Structures are given as structure tokens and as C-alpha cells.
């Protein structure tokens, strides 16, 4: 049987710590589609590589 590769997922708290932004700003960026995320049940999760890619696209 094929093995599945488990990817690390970040919580909103980890994204906040990584970006050093307030929770309200991260939530705004998520709502605007600037930071991609998805829900697992009631919890929002982020793929670290996608967060980093989104940040690089944002103006300084």
C-alpha cells in the first residue's frame, strides 16, 4: 500500500507568531484571500509554504 506523506500544518496562532501580526490582521488577510487556508472541522489550518509564498507576494 502506498505511504502517505504527512505535511505540517500551522494553526492561526503559529501564523500570528511567524508573521508577528495581530490576530485581527491575519484574519483580515485570510478573509481577503491574501493568506490561503482551509478548515478542518471548526479549526482553520495553514500550509507553511503557502503562507510564506503569500507573504513574499505582499507589498512591503
Buried (B, 14 or more C-beta within 10 A) or exposed (E): EEEEEEEEBBEBEBBBEBBEBEEEEBBEBBEEEEBEBEEEEEEBBBBBEBBEEBBEEEEE
